[in-house]
Amino acid sequence: MTKLSVNINKIATLRNSRGGDTPNVVQFAKDVQRFGAEGVTVHPRPDERHIRYQDTRDLKPVVYTEFNVEGNPIKSFMDLVLEVKPTQVTLVPDAVDALTSNSGWNTIAHKNFLTEVISEFKSNGIRTSIFVDPILEMIEGAKATGADRIELYTESFAQHYSLGNESAIKPFTEAAELANQIGIGINAGHDLSLDNIKFFKDHVPGLLEVSIGHALVSESLYLGIENVVQMYLQRLK
């Protein structure tokens, strides 16, 4: 069964929009785990416009499933990850002012940098994942850095699938097949939803984990968070 990790950035965005501490991100993390989620994901950015660095520290003691921290490995982010020591760190090549993640790493051009960063995290017992587009050369490049996993950037699939183009899954299937052949684990995330998650999972062999935030929180406004978590778990079986 593919694991569901709930990205709680949107909960922090809602909290920050009003000030104060409602909704409380720590309580939300406790609740989604209680409802069945197998992981919690955060993506602290340098401007802390949603998840704050302190939130990441506060979450560490309460995440008893898998704790996944995403971000661009600038010094402050690396220092935070090495302090918190989550289950997994996912390296994402975000620009400082990026609204959301919008591309994967060029693992060939940045091989030396990524290799150094990954070595540092792995020496501290942290599983490493690299955010990549479904391009075979980038997956081979990720393997060459020593990363444990890749996270497939799924926005292109989600956009085309919503228009009825099921063939958009093809590069992701091929990417997964290669990853399985060369021995690197497969995660996925970005714009996955209740509408497309089962189709995606059924066509991506060896999918270990999905990280879902925006869609899951949006769907929960209508259906309730506990119900939505269970709906994802059913689709991921």
QUIURPE-V231855 format. One record per residue. RES is the residue in three letters. BURIAL is 1 if it has 16 or more other ideal C-beta (glycine too) atoms within 10 Angstrom, else 0. D_FIRST is the distance of its C-alpha to the first C-alpha in whole Angstrom. Layout:
BEGIN
res=RES burial=BURIAL d_first=D_FIRST
res=RES burial=BURIAL d_first=D_FIRST
END
This chain:
BEGIN
res=MET burial=0 d_first=0
res=THR burial=1 d_first=4
res=LYS burial=1 d_first=6
res=LEU burial=1 d_first=9
res=SER burial=1 d_first=13
res=VAL burial=1 d_first=16
res=ASN burial=1 d_first=19
res=ILE burial=1 d_first=22
res=ASN burial=1 d_first=24
res=LYS burial=1 d_first=26
res=ILE burial=1 d_first=26
res=ALA burial=1 d_first=29
res=THR burial=0 d_first=30
res=LEU burial=0 d_first=31
res=ARG burial=1 d_first=32
res=ASN burial=0 d_first=34
res=SER burial=0 d_first=36
res=ARG burial=0 d_first=38
res=GLY burial=0 d_first=38
res=GLY burial=0 d_first=38
res=ASP burial=0 d_first=35
res=THR burial=0 d_first=33
res=PRO burial=1 d_first=30
res=ASN burial=1 d_first=29
res=VAL burial=1 d_first=27
res=VAL burial=1 d_first=26
res=GLN burial=0 d_first=26
res=PHE burial=1 d_first=24
res=ALA burial=1 d_first=21
res=LYS burial=1 d_first=22
res=ASP burial=1 d_first=21
res=VAL burial=1 d_first=18
res=GLN burial=1 d_first=16
res=ARG burial=0 d_first=18
res=PHE burial=1 d_first=17
res=GLY burial=0 d_first=13
res=ALA burial=1 d_first=12
res=GLU burial=1 d_first=11
res=GLY burial=1 d_first=13
res=VAL burial=1 d_first=17
res=THR burial=1 d_first=18
res=VAL burial=1 d_first=22
res=HIS burial=1 d_first=24
res=PRO burial=1 d_first=28
res=ARG burial=1 d_first=30
res=PRO burial=0 d_first=34
res=ASP burial=0 d_first=36
res=GLU burial=0 d_first=33
res=ARG burial=0 d_first=33
res=HIS burial=1 d_first=30
res=ILE burial=1 d_first=28
res=ARG burial=1 d_first=31
res=TYR burial=1 d_first=31
res=GLN burial=0 d_first=32
res=ASP burial=1 d_first=29
res=THR burial=1 d_first=27
res=ARG burial=0 d_first=29
res=ASP burial=0 d_first=29
res=LEU burial=1 d_first=25
res=LYS burial=0 d_first=25
res=PRO burial=0 d_first=26
res=VAL burial=0 d_first=24
res=VAL burial=1 d_first=20
res=TYR burial=0 d_first=19
res=THR burial=1 d_first=15
res=GLU burial=1 d_first=15
res=PHE burial=1 d_first=18
res=ASN burial=1 d_first=18
res=VAL burial=1 d_first=22
res=GLU burial=1 d_first=22
res=GLY burial=1 d_first=26
res=ASN burial=1 d_first=29
res=PRO burial=1 d_first=30
res=ILE burial=0 d_first=33
res=LYS burial=0 d_first=35
res=SER burial=0 d_first=35
res=PHE burial=1 d_first=31
res=MET burial=1 d_first=31
res=ASP burial=0 d_first=33
res=LEU burial=1 d_first=31
res=VAL burial=1 d_first=27
res=LEU burial=0 d_first=29
res=GLU burial=0 d_first=31
res=VAL burial=1 d_first=27
res=LYS burial=0 d_first=25
res=PRO burial=1 d_first=22
res=THR burial=1 d_first=19
res=GLN burial=1 d_first=19
res=VAL burial=1 d_first=21
res=THR burial=1 d_first=21
res=LEU burial=1 d_first=24
res=VAL burial=1 d_first=25
res=PRO burial=1 d_first=29
res=ASP burial=1 d_first=30
res=ALA burial=0 d_first=33
res=VAL burial=0 d_first=35
res=ASP burial=0 d_first=36
res=ALA burial=0 d_first=32
res=LEU burial=0 d_first=31
res=THR burial=0 d_first=28
res=SER burial=1 d_first=26
res=ASN burial=0 d_first=27
res=SER burial=0 d_first=27
res=GLY burial=1 d_first=25
res=TRP burial=1 d_first=27
res=ASN burial=1 d_first=30
res=THR burial=1 d_first=28
res=ILE burial=0 d_first=31
res=ALA burial=0 d_first=34
res=HIS burial=1 d_first=33
res=LYS burial=0 d_first=32
res=ASN burial=0 d_first=34
res=PHE burial=0 d_first=33
res=LEU burial=1 d_first=29
res=THR burial=0 d_first=30
res=GLU burial=0 d_first=32
res=VAL burial=1 d_first=30
res=ILE burial=1 d_first=27
res=SER burial=0 d_first=29
res=GLU burial=1 d_first=30
res=PHE burial=1 d_first=27
res=LYS burial=0 d_first=25
res=SER burial=0 d_first=29
res=ASN burial=0 d_first=28
res=GLY burial=0 d_first=24
res=ILE burial=1 d_first=22
res=ARG burial=1 d_first=19
res=THR burial=1 d_first=20
res=SER burial=1 d_first=19
res=ILE burial=1 d_first=21
res=PHE burial=1 d_first=21
res=VAL burial=1 d_first=22
res=ASP burial=1 d_first=23
res=PRO burial=1 d_first=22
res=ILE burial=1 d_first=25
res=LEU burial=0 d_first=25
res=GLU burial=0 d_first=27
res=MET burial=1 d_first=26
res=ILE burial=1 d_first=23
res=GLU burial=0 d_first=25
res=GLY burial=1 d_first=27
res=ALA burial=1 d_first=24
res=LYS burial=1 d_first=24
res=ALA burial=0 d_first=27
res=THR burial=1 d_first=27
res=GLY burial=1 d_first=25
res=ALA burial=1 d_first=22
res=ASP burial=1 d_first=19
res=ARG burial=1 d_first=17
res=ILE burial=1 d_first=18
res=GLU burial=1 d_first=17
res=LEU burial=1 d_first=18
res=TYR burial=1 d_first=20
res=THR burial=1 d_first=19
res=GLU burial=1 d_first=22
res=SER burial=0 d_first=24
res=PHE burial=1 d_first=21
res=ALA burial=1 d_first=21
res=GLN burial=0 d_first=25
res=HIS burial=0 d_first=25
res=TYR burial=1 d_first=23
res=SER burial=0 d_first=24
res=LEU burial=0 d_first=27
res=GLY burial=0 d_first=26
res=ASN burial=0 d_first=26
res=GLU burial=0 d_first=22
res=SER burial=0 d_first=24
res=ALA burial=1 d_first=23
res=ILE burial=1 d_first=19
res=LYS burial=0 d_first=21
res=PRO burial=1 d_first=22
res=PHE burial=1 d_first=18
res=THR burial=0 d_first=17
res=GLU burial=0 d_first=20
res=ALA burial=1 d_first=19
res=ALA burial=1 d_first=16
res=GLU burial=0 d_first=17
res=LEU burial=1 d_first=20
res=ALA burial=1 d_first=18
res=ASN burial=0 d_first=16
res=GLN burial=0 d_first=20
res=ILE burial=0 d_first=21
res=GLY burial=0 d_first=19
res=ILE burial=1 d_first=17
res=GLY burial=1 d_first=14
res=ILE burial=1 d_first=13
res=ASN burial=1 d_first=13
res=ALA burial=1 d_first=14
res=GLY burial=1 d_first=16
res=HIS burial=1 d_first=19
res=ASP burial=1 d_first=20
res=LEU burial=1 d_first=17
res=SER burial=1 d_first=17
res=LEU burial=1 d_first=16
res=ASP burial=0 d_first=18
res=ASN burial=1 d_first=17
res=ILE burial=1 d_first=13
res=LYS burial=0 d_first=12
res=PHE burial=0 d_first=14
res=PHE burial=1 d_first=13
res=LYS burial=1 d_first=10
res=ASP burial=0 d_first=11
res=HIS burial=0 d_first=14
res=VAL burial=1 d_first=12
res=PRO burial=0 d_first=11
res=GLY burial=0 d_first=9
res=LEU burial=1 d_first=8
res=LEU burial=0 d_first=8
res=GLU burial=1 d_first=9
res=VAL burial=1 d_first=11
res=SER burial=1 d_first=14
res=ILE burial=1 d_first=16
res=GLY burial=1 d_first=19
res=HIS burial=1 d_first=22
res=ALA burial=1 d_first=20
res=LEU burial=1 d_first=19
res=VAL burial=1 d_first=22
res=SER burial=0 d_first=24
res=GLU burial=1 d_first=22
res=SER burial=1 d_first=22
res=LEU burial=0 d_first=26
res=TYR burial=0 d_first=26
res=LEU burial=0 d_first=23
res=GLY burial=0 d_first=23
res=ILE burial=1 d_first=21
res=GLU burial=0 d_first=19
res=ASN burial=0 d_first=19
res=VAL burial=1 d_first=17
res=VAL burial=1 d_first=14
res=GLN burial=0 d_first=13
res=MET burial=1 d_first=14
res=TYR burial=1 d_first=11
res=LEU burial=1 d_first=9
res=GLN burial=0 d_first=10
res=ARG burial=1 d_first=10
res=LEU burial=1 d_first=6
res=LYS burial=0 d_first=5
END
